[in-house]
Each structure stands twice: as structure tokens, then as C-alpha cells.
Amino acid sequence: MNPGSGRVFATRIPVRFGDCDPAGIVFYPRYFEMINGLVEDWCGQALSTSFHDMHLRDGWGLPTVHLETDFLAPSELGENLQAELRVEKMGGASLHLAIRLLGPDNAERVRAKVVLVAMDLKERRAIPMPREFAIRANTYCGTDTAEPTN
């Protein structure tokens, strides 16, 4: 993540036994679970919108519609990864996220670009990003910031 290109949400993710294959390194699909957990933590902790409230109370969600991932180096059982999330771009219904997972040596282990779309869970269709959520998410935008719509 480039300095000065938007706020970064950061947290630690422990590499647990269940994340690893018999060689003791993270089995690659587990990174996708870590990424989803990072998005859920960002929504709840930084944007004050828990997945519980979003899905069960308000009836909308943020499904992943596109995901690009580079696996740069293995992560091992017992390590704590530094997870970082930044919004690269916002559309009327979409969020484009840049995500990095760093090892204890601060070297990149995983780099991902994720596109999420606001969706009405009952109607199963894209909706405009809820205004208050979009305003809070906008504080994590980089230089390609778009004003939240609606």
C-alpha cells in the first residue's frame, strides 16, 4: 500500500493448525477465508456495520464478484500475519479493495484485489451502497476516490 493513498485498516491474523496442510504451510483456500474475515472485521470495527446487522437486520450484503490473488511466499503454522485493507475505488454499488497479508518479517505473503457489490439479499440484485456505509468506507479510499452516491 502506498503511503498517502488512503487510510489502511490493519489487523493481525494468526496462522492456526486448521489453516495448514501437512507441510505446515497455509493451504491456499484458507487465505480466501482470511480475506473474507478481514472484510468482515473492517465492516464491523472500522465502518460500524457488523455482518450480523447488515445481513439479518438490514437485508443487504457485500458478496465478492471478482477476486485476483498473488501468492508470493508461504506462511507457516504459528505465525501472525499483518492484514491490510484499503479501498482503491468506489462505485455506486461496488467497492474495489486492495488487500495484503504480510509475514512477521514484513514481507508480502499474499496480495489480492477484491471487488464487492452491495446486494439486496431478498431480491438478489445489486443496490446502491447504503449512504452512511459508503461515507465511512470512503475514508479508506485512495486517489481514485468517487463521492458516495445516493
C-alpha positions in Angstrom: 0.0 0.0 0.0 1.4 3.3 -0.9 1.7 6.0 1.8 -0.7 8.8 1.3 -3.1 6.7 -0.8 -6.0 6.3 1.6 -6.4 5.1 5.1 -5.5 1.4 5.7 -7.4 -0.9 8.0 -4.9 -3.3 9.6 -5.3 -6.2 12.0 -3.4 -9.4 12.9 -4.4 -12.9 11.7 -2.9 -15.9 13.5 -2.0 -18.9 11.3 -3.7 -21.8 13.0 -3.4 -25.5 12.7 -6.6 -25.7 10.7 -5.2 -23.3 8.2 -2.3 -25.5 7.2 -1.6 -28.5 5.1 0.5 -31.5 6.3 3.7 -29.5 5.4 2.8 -26.9 8.0 2.1 -24.1 5.5 -1.2 -22.3 4.8 -3.3 -24.2 2.4 -4.2 -21.6 -0.3 -8.0 -21.7 0.0 -7.7 -20.7 3.7 -6.3 -17.3 2.5 -9.7 -16.6 1.0 -11.3 -17.2 4.4 -8.8 -14.9 6.0 -9.6 -12.2 3.4 -13.3 -12.6 4.0 -12.7 -12.4 7.8 -10.6 -9.2 7.2 -13.5 -7.6 5.2 -16.0 -8.7 8.0 -13.7 -7.1 10.7 -13.3 -3.9 8.6 -17.0 -3.6 8.2 -17.7 -4.2 11.9 -14.8 -2.5 13.6 -14.0 0.4 11.2 -17.3 1.0 9.5 -19.7 0.3 12.4 -21.7 -2.2 10.3 -21.5 -5.7 11.5 -22.3 -8.6 9.1 -25.0 -9.6 11.6 -26.8 -6.2 11.3 -26.0 -5.9 7.5 -27.4 -9.3 6.7 -30.0 -10.1 9.3 -31.4 -6.7 10.3 -30.9 -4.6 7.2 -31.2 -7.3 4.5 -28.2 -6.5 2.3 -24.7 -7.9 1.8 -21.4 -7.5 0.1 -20.7 -10.6 -2.0 -17.4 -10.9 -3.8 -17.9 -10.7 -7.5 -14.2 -10.6 -8.6 -11.0 -11.7 -6.9 -7.4 -11.6 -8.1 -4.8 -13.1 -5.9 -1.0 -13.5 -5.9 0.6 -15.9 -3.5 4.1 -14.5 -3.0 5.5 -16.6 -0.2 4.3 -19.3 2.2 3.0 -18.7 5.6 3.7 -21.1 8.4 1.8 -22.5 11.4 2.2 -20.2 14.4 2.9 -17.0 12.5 0.9 -13.9 12.9 0.1 -12.2 9.6 -0.4 -8.4 9.4 -3.6 -8.0 7.2 -4.1 -4.7 5.5 -7.1 -3.4 3.5 -7.6 -0.2 1.5 -10.4 0.9 -0.8 -9.0 1.5 -4.3 -12.2 2.7 -5.9 -15.9 3.1 -5.1 -18.8 2.9 -7.5 -22.5 3.4 -6.9 -22.8 -0.3 -5.8 -19.2 -1.5 -5.7 -16.1 -1.5 -3.6 -12.7 -2.3 -5.1 -10.3 -3.4 -2.3 -6.6 -3.8 -2.2 -5.5 -6.4 0.4 -2.1 -7.5 1.6 -1.1 -10.2 4.1 2.4 -9.6 5.5 4.6 -12.1 7.4 6.4 -11.4 10.7 9.4 -10.2 8.6 7.0 -7.6 7.0 7.4 -9.3 3.6 4.3 -9.7 1.4 2.9 -13.2 1.5 -0.4 -12.6 -0.3 -1.6 -9.7 -2.4 -5.3 -9.5 -3.6 -7.7 -7.3 -5.4 -11.3 -7.9 -4.4 -14.5 -6.4 -5.8 -17.6 -6.4 -3.6 -21.1 -5.4 -4.7 -23.9 -4.2 -2.4 -26.8 -6.7 -2.9 -30.4 -6.8 -1.7 -30.4 -10.3 -0.1 -34.1 -10.9 -0.8 -34.2 -9.6 -4.4 -30.8 -11.0 -5.2 -29.8 -7.8 -7.2 -27.3 -5.1 -6.9 -28.3 -2.0 -5.0 -26.7 1.4 -4.4 -24.3 1.3 -1.5 -26.2 2.4 1.7 -25.3 6.1 2.2 -23.8 6.0 5.7 -21.8 2.9 4.9 -20.5 4.5 1.8 -19.4 7.7 3.6 -17.5 5.6 6.2 -15.9 3.4 3.5 -14.9 6.4 1.5 -12.4 7.4 4.3 -10.4 4.3 3.3 -10.2 5.4 -0.4 -7.0 6.1 -2.3 -6.6 8.6 -5.1 -9.4 7.1 -7.3 -12.0 8.2 -4.8 -15.5 8.7 -6.0 -18.1 10.5 -3.9 -20.6 8.1 -2.5 -23.9 8.1 -4.4 -27.5 8.3 -3.0 
